[in-house]
Amino acid sequence: MTVEYERRGPVAVVTMNRPEYRNAQNSAMTYALDAAFARAVDDPEVKVIVLAGAGKHFSAGHDIGTPERDVDVSFDRKAVLWWDHVGAEGGDQRFARESEVYLGMCRRWREIPKPTIASVQGACIAGALMLAWVCDMIVASDDAFFADPVVRMGIPGVEYFAHPWVLGPRAAKEVLFTGERFTAQQAKEWGMLNRVVPRADLETETMALAEKIAVMPRMGLALAKKAVNQAEDLMGLRSGMDSVFGLHHFAHAHNAEVSGGDSLGGQDARSMRDANRTS
């Protein structure tokens, strides 16, 4: 199973389970995550949801190269009312798929009416930032590291472009312009993380926080979450994200024109990782 679900009292633990690929997110995982979150929302005994990753790493981001990459597979769409990407071509295909499985799903998950906590260890790269950022709180191990290196592809950032709101404008520019990894301690300083804990204590500390939140009334939590999300949107989060999604797809189209049809500009996960090691 690409995603595991477990209920521990009032806390639902949703775990990405592709450790052999550092929990790279294919579409099968996207829809399995959505089903797990829906299950937690529908369970009246669940008060808080924890998102975790099995193995050494939280997630290496979007699946752009494993044997189980399923970019040409249709799924029962949940996030946007748009036609299926399968059978479409060029920018039509990319826009349809990414509107659904990346931007649309992340926005759907941000609106989950129960508090969500990301429990992050090891790598949290590119598309994995999106998974963590849609959660209300993030607890990270002291060995966690983060990056959005997609500017190496000529792309201005991942699809769920929350960088200026999560990191602040200057830190967002540093992260994007350099593509370099940043540590949990740096992320905490920038305000991206709630807590940084020893790796051995990550699960215990995350669960303790979840259980503390779980004693609060469900409706109060839901309304408090909606209040903060609405305030973020009034500060431009949603409209800003819409505008940058257009730039994201312009970059894909430009790459396809100048790189022989390769919308990623000749880059893959390995080449970007290696560039970070030598830069």
Secondary structure, DSSP 8 states (H G I E B T S, - for coil): --EEEEEETTEEEEEE--GGGTT-B-HHHHHHHHHHHHHHHH-TT--EEEEEESSS-SB--B-SSSTT--TT------S-----STT--HHHHHHHHHIIIIIIHHHHHHT-SS-EEEEE-SEEETHHHHHHHTSSEEEEETT-EEE--GGGGT--S-SS--HHHHH-HHHHHHHHHH---EEHHHHHHHT--SEEE-GGGHHHHHHHHHHHHHTS-HHHHHHHHHHHHHHHHHTTHHHHHHHHHHHHHHHHHHHHHHTTT-TTTT--HHHHHHHHHH-
